[in-house]
């Protein structure tokens, strides 16, 4: 498997909040995206999702709760749980879908 520089990949993406798939390990799909301070609408998936912040921070909304995810931290969203991103989130985010 090649060496992946998530920050460099995110920096060269044409648009923020549009992930690109960079690999797969077993059933887990690995994607990277650039966060740009804008909010991202609530969504729900039929699969578990790991949200790993590489740089910056993620302001995650789960129901009425706001969760701060900082660089070096990952939040695990269970399948079927609605979640959204609040304004102010910025940096590089790696998404691991299982």
C-alpha positions as CSV (number, residue, x, y, z in Angstrom):
1,X,0.0,0.0,0.0
2,X,1.4,3.4,-0.9
3,X,2.2,6.2,1.6
4,X,-0.7,8.6,2.0
5,X,-0.2,12.2,3.0
6,X,-3.8,13.1,3.9
7,X,-3.1,16.8,4.3
8,X,-1.5,17.1,0.9
9,X,-4.3,15.1,-0.7
10,X,-7.0,17.3,0.9
11,X,-5.1,20.5,-0.1
12,X,-5.3,19.5,-3.8
13,X,-8.9,18.5,-3.8
14,X,-10.9,20.8,-6.2
15,X,-13.7,21.5,-3.6
16,X,-14.2,21.3,0.1
17,X,-16.7,18.8,1.6
18,X,-16.2,16.5,-1.4
19,X,-14.4,13.4,-0.3
20,X,-12.1,11.3,-2.4
21,X,-11.5,7.6,-1.8
22,X,-7.8,6.9,-1.3
23,X,-7.9,3.2,-0.4
24,X,-9.6,0.3,1.2
25,X,-8.5,-2.1,3.9
26,X,-10.7,-5.2,4.1
27,X,-14.3,-3.9,4.0
28,X,-13.3,-0.4,5.2
29,X,-13.3,2.4,2.7
30,X,-10.9,5.3,3.4
31,X,-11.7,8.8,2.2
32,X,-10.2,12.2,2.8
33,X,-11.8,15.7,2.5
34,X,-11.1,19.3,3.3
35,X,-13.3,21.1,5.8
36,X,-13.8,24.9,5.1
37,X,-15.7,26.4,8.1
38,X,-19.1,25.8,6.4
39,X,-21.7,23.7,7.9
40,X,-22.6,20.4,6.3
41,X,-26.2,19.1,6.4
42,X,-27.3,16.2,8.6
43,X,-27.1,12.7,7.1
44,X,-27.6,9.1,8.1
45,X,-25.8,6.1,6.7
46,X,-26.5,2.3,6.7
47,X,-22.9,1.7,7.8
48,X,-20.6,2.8,10.6
49,X,-18.4,5.8,10.0
50,X,-15.1,6.8,11.7
51,X,-14.4,10.5,11.5
52,X,-10.6,11.1,12.1
53,X,-9.4,14.7,12.3
54,X,-5.9,15.1,10.9
55,X,-5.7,18.8,11.3
56,X,-8.0,21.6,12.5
57,X,-11.2,20.5,14.3
58,X,-14.6,19.1,13.6
59,X,-17.8,20.4,15.3
60,X,-20.1,17.5,15.0
61,X,-23.8,17.6,15.8
62,X,-25.5,14.4,17.1
63,X,-29.1,15.1,18.0
64,X,-29.0,18.1,20.4
65,X,-25.3,17.4,21.4
66,X,-22.3,19.1,20.0
67,X,-19.1,17.1,20.0
68,X,-15.7,18.7,19.4
69,X,-13.3,16.4,17.6
70,X,-9.7,17.7,17.5
71,X,-6.6,16.8,15.5
72,X,-5.5,13.3,16.4
73,X,-9.0,12.3,17.6
74,X,-11.7,10.1,15.9
75,X,-15.4,10.0,16.5
76,X,-17.2,6.7,15.7
77,X,-20.7,7.3,14.3
78,X,-22.9,4.1,14.5
79,X,-25.0,3.1,11.5
80,X,-28.4,4.8,11.5
81,X,-27.4,7.7,13.7
82,X,-28.1,11.1,12.2
83,X,-25.1,13.5,12.3
84,X,-24.2,16.9,10.8
85,X,-21.3,19.3,10.8
86,X,-21.6,22.7,12.4
87,X,-20.1,25.9,11.0
88,X,-16.5,26.5,12.1
89,X,-15.2,23.0,11.3
90,X,-12.0,23.3,9.4
91,X,-8.9,21.3,8.4
92,X,-8.4,17.8,7.1
93,X,-10.8,14.9,7.8
94,X,-10.4,11.2,7.1
95,X,-13.5,9.2,6.9
96,X,-13.4,5.4,7.4
97,X,-16.7,3.7,6.3
98,X,-17.3,0.1,7.4
